[in-house]
Amino acid sequence: MKQLSLVVTCTDRKVATPDAALYARNLPQGSVRERSIDWHQRIQSAITRGGSALPALTELYRGDHWSRARRLMSVAVSAGFEAQLWVASAGLGLQPVEPKTQPAPPYSATFSIRHADSVGASAAENTQWWSHLQARTGQGTLEELGRRGPVLMALSEVYAGAMEEELLALGALGGEALLIGGVREIPGVHRVPSDAGLRATLGGTLTSLNVRMAAMWLEHSRDGQLTSSVTCTAWAQWAAATSRPERYERVAMSDDEVIAFIRRETAKEPALSRTRLLRVLRADGRACEQSRFANLYKRSMGER
């Protein structure tokens, strides 16, 4: 069996609330390098102290995206690969998802620039942050995974942008590399852009779409090759016959239901911004106009 590395992005949905020190918004002002050093020290301190740290990454994340990411392993095995799952994290770097890895503390850090816990103010800063994070915390690079065998990556635009230097290095190897999602074409990497039109068949939220597409790609891989012409043709034919324009038929909510949703989600994840909360609500198939949501958010949070 070929060794297949599966790389997915992390999710801001964690099983526990982070300590105050592990919200990226609480880092002091400074250069990207200075803030990344500070962040690394905070992560290591949290692991040393124990406390809220989970035994391993397998227990840290939750939500639709993560449950689907975990299922990729069994789909890859059915396709004839020996698979290992890796998570690309803005707080921890590239990490293997295994039961025996070191403890992982809950944290809030992301490459989404408008998020309260964004690690960078621009795409360039995100790239710098990833480089510094990998040097101190990461357990591998995409190039190293590529030297072991095929690599399948399900990456959002912002994460692929931050990791572009590693994507370029991986493509230069000349091996089998597949990117579901991403932001642009990478020489030597076969890219399949996200297609919201596939959600009618694949189901789930937009945040899990790339992972669901990756699973379906593996189901079309029947010759033990990740990006062979046979597999690529089978996928292209299926996608062309399946993709449909996205139709938004969300369920309307009363004011009380929206407020209850806001309070419930912020109780679980205090770091969620108002914008992110609205995205979560809509991704779950529910409707609320933006200005109305803003007013209800202020009311539920006691703002004026």
C-alpha positions in Angstrom: 0.0 0.0 0.0 1.1 3.5 -0.8 1.6 5.9 2.2 -0.9 8.7 1.7 -0.7 11.9 3.8 -4.1 13.6 4.4 -3.7 17.3 5.3 -6.7 19.3 6.5 -7.2 22.7 8.1 -8.0 23.0 11.8 -11.3 24.4 13.0 -12.1 27.2 15.4 -14.6 24.9 17.1 -12.8 23.4 20.1 -14.0 21.1 22.9 -13.0 23.5 25.6 -12.6 27.3 26.1 -8.9 28.5 25.8 -7.1 30.2 28.6 -6.9 34.0 28.1 -3.2 33.7 27.1 -4.1 31.5 24.2 -6.3 34.0 22.3 -4.2 35.5 19.5 -5.9 38.8 20.2 -4.1 39.0 23.6 -0.6 38.9 22.1 1.3 42.1 22.6 2.1 44.4 19.7 5.3 43.7 17.8 6.7 42.1 14.6 5.4 38.8 13.3 8.6 37.1 14.6 8.3 38.6 18.1 4.6 37.6 18.4 5.2 34.1 17.1 8.0 33.6 19.7 5.6 34.8 22.4 2.9 32.5 21.1 5.2 29.5 21.1 6.2 30.2 24.7 2.5 30.4 25.7 1.7 27.1 24.0 4.6 25.3 25.6 3.7 26.8 29.0 0.1 25.5 28.7 1.4 22.1 27.8 3.8 22.0 30.7 1.2 23.1 33.2 -1.4 20.6 31.9 -4.7 22.1 33.1 -7.0 22.4 30.2 -4.7 20.7 27.7 -6.3 17.8 26.0 -4.3 14.5 25.8 -3.9 14.7 22.0 -5.1 16.6 18.9 -7.6 13.8 18.3 -9.6 15.2 21.2 -9.2 19.0 20.6 -11.5 19.8 17.7 -15.2 19.3 17.1 -17.8 20.1 14.5 -18.9 18.9 11.1 -15.6 19.7 9.4 -13.5 17.8 12.0 -15.8 14.7 12.1 -15.5 14.5 8.3 -11.8 15.0 8.4 -11.5 12.0 10.8 -13.5 9.9 8.4 -11.1 10.5 5.5 -8.8 7.9 7.0 -11.3 5.0 6.4 -12.1 6.3 2.9 -8.4 6.4 2.0 -7.9 2.8 3.3 -10.9 1.7 1.2 -9.2 3.3 -1.8 -6.1 1.2 -1.3 -3.8 3.6 0.7 -2.1 3.5 4.0 -3.2 6.9 5.4 -2.0 9.3 8.0 -4.0 12.4 9.0 -2.3 15.8 9.5 -3.8 19.1 10.6 -2.6 22.5 9.5 -3.1 24.8 12.5 -2.5 28.6 12.8 -1.8 27.9 16.4 0.3 24.7 16.3 1.7 24.4 12.8 1.5 21.2 10.8 0.8 18.3 13.2 0.1 14.6 12.9 -3.3 13.6 14.3 -2.5 10.5 16.3 -3.7 9.3 19.8 -0.1 9.3 21.1 1.0 12.8 20.2 1.8 15.4 22.8 -1.0 17.2 24.7 -2.7 20.0 22.9 -4.1 23.1 24.7 -7.3 24.8 23.4 -6.4 28.0 21.6 -7.9 30.6 19.3 -5.8 31.6 16.4 -6.6 31.8 12.7 -5.4 33.1 9.3 -8.8 34.7 8.6 -7.7 38.4 8.6 -10.9 39.9 9.8 -11.3 37.5 12.8 -10.6 38.9 16.3 -7.9 36.2 16.7 -6.2 36.6 13.4 -2.4 36.1 13.6 -1.7 38.5 10.7 -3.0 41.7 9.3 -2.3 40.7 5.7 -1.6 37.6 3.6 2.1 38.4 3.7 2.1 38.4 7.6 0.2 35.1 7.5 2.9 33.6 5.4 5.6 34.9 7.8 3.7 33.6 10.8 3.4 30.1 9.3 7.1 30.0 8.6 8.0 31.0 12.1 5.4 28.6 13.6 6.7 25.7 11.6 10.3 26.4 12.7 9.3 26.1 16.4 6.2 24.0 16.7 5.5 22.1 13.4 6.2 18.4 13.2 6.7 18.2 9.5 6.4 20.1 6.2 4.5 19.4 3.0 7.7 18.7 1.2 8.7 16.1 3.8 5.3 14.4 3.5 5.7 14.4 -0.3 8.9 12.5 0.0 7.0 9.7 1.8 4.3 9.4 -0.9 1.2 11.0 -2.3 -0.3 14.0 -0.5 -4.0 15.0 -0.5 -4.7 18.4 1.0 -8.1 20.0 1.7 -7.2 23.6 2.4 -9.2 26.8 2.6 -8.1 29.9 0.6 -6.5 31.7 3.6 -4.6 28.6 4.8 -3.4 27.7 1.4 -2.2 31.3 1.0 -0.3 31.1 4.3 1.3 27.8 3.3 2.1 28.7 -0.3 5.9 28.4 0.1 5.5 24.8 1.3 3.0 24.1 -1.5 5.5 25.3 -4.1 8.2 23.1 -2.5 5.9 20.1 -2.6 5.0 20.7 -6.2 8.7 20.9 -7.2 9.2 17.3 -6.0 7.3 16.0 -9.0 5.3 13.4 -7.0 1.6 12.9 -6.6 0.0 15.9 -4.9 -3.7 16.9 -4.9 -5.1 20.2 -3.5 -8.9 20.4 -2.9 -9.8 24.1 -2.5 -6.8 26.4 -2.2 -6.5 29.9 -3.7 -4.5 29.4 -7.0 -2.8 26.9 -9.2 0.5 25.5 -7.9 3.0 24.1 -10.4 3.3 20.3 -9.9 0.1 20.2 -7.7 -3.2 19.0 -9.2 -5.8 21.5 -7.9 -9.6 21.0 -7.7 -11.2 24.3 -6.7 -14.1 24.3 -4.1 -17.4 23.8 -5.8 -20.4 24.9 -3.7 -22.6 23.3 -6.4 -21.6 19.9 -5.1 -23.2 20.5 -1.7 -26.6 19.3 -2.8 -25.1 15.9 -3.2 -22.3 15.9 -0.6 -24.3 17.7 2.1 -22.9 19.4 5.2 -21.8 23.0 5.8 -19.5 25.1 3.5 -16.8 24.7 6.1 -16.7 21.0 5.5 -17.1 21.1 1.7 -13.4 20.7 0.9 -13.1 17.6 3.1 -16.2 16.1 1.7 -14.9 16.7 -1.8 -11.6 15.0 -0.8 -13.5 11.9 0.4 -15.5 11.7 -2.8 -12.3 12.1 -4.9 -10.9 9.1 -3.0 -14.0 7.1 -3.8 -13.2 7.7 -7.5 -9.6 6.5 -7.1 -9.8 2.9 -8.0 -6.3 2.2 -9.4 -4.2 3.0 -6.4 -3.1 6.3 -7.9 -4.1 9.6 -6.4 -4.0 11.8 -9.6 -3.9 9.3 -12.4 -5.7 10.1 -15.7 -8.3 7.4 -14.8 -9.0 9.0 -11.5 -9.1 12.6 -12.8 -11.4 11.6 -15.6 -13.7 9.8 -13.3 -13.9 12.8 -11.0 -14.4 15.3 -13.8 -17.3 13.3 -15.2 -19.0 12.8 -11.8 -18.6 16.5 -10.9 -19.9 17.8 -14.2 -23.0 15.6 -13.9 -23.6 16.4 -10.2 -22.8 20.1 -9.7 -25.8 22.4 -9.4 -26.0 26.1 -8.6 -26.3 26.8 -4.9 -29.8 27.7 -3.8 -30.2 29.4 -0.5 -33.4 28.2 1.2 -32.6 28.9 4.8 -35.1 28.6 7.6 -36.3 31.9 9.1 -35.8 32.4 12.9 -37.6 34.5 15.5 -35.7 37.1 17.5 -35.8 34.8 20.6 -34.4 31.9 18.5 -31.5 34.1 17.2 -30.7 35.4 20.7 -30.7 31.9 22.1 -28.4 30.8 19.3 -26.0 33.7 20.0 -25.9 33.1 23.7 -25.4 29.3 23.3 -22.6 29.6 20.8 -20.7 32.4 22.7 -21.0 30.4 25.9 -19.2 27.6 24.2 -16.7 29.8 22.3 -16.3 33.3 23.7 -13.8 34.2 21.0 -16.4 33.9 18.2 -16.9 37.3 16.5 -20.3 38.6 15.4 -19.4 38.0 11.7 -18.3 34.5 12.4 -21.5 33.8 14.4 -23.6 34.9 11.5 -21.7 32.6 9.1 -22.1 29.7 11.5 -25.9 30.3 11.7 -26.2 30.5 7.9 -24.0 27.5 7.3 -26.4 25.5 9.4 -29.3 26.4 7.0 -30.9 29.2 9.0 -31.6 32.8 8.0 -31.2 36.2 9.6 -30.6 39.5 7.8 -27.2 41.1 8.6 -28.4 44.3 10.3 -31.1 42.5 12.2 -28.5 40.0 13.5 -26.2 42.9 14.5 -29.0 44.4 16.6 -29.9 41.1 18.2 -26.2 40.4 18.9 -25.9 43.7 20.8 -29.1 43.0 22.7 -27.9 39.4 23.7 -24.5 40.6 24.7 -25.8 43.6 26.7 -24.3 46.1 24.3 -25.8 49.6 23.6 
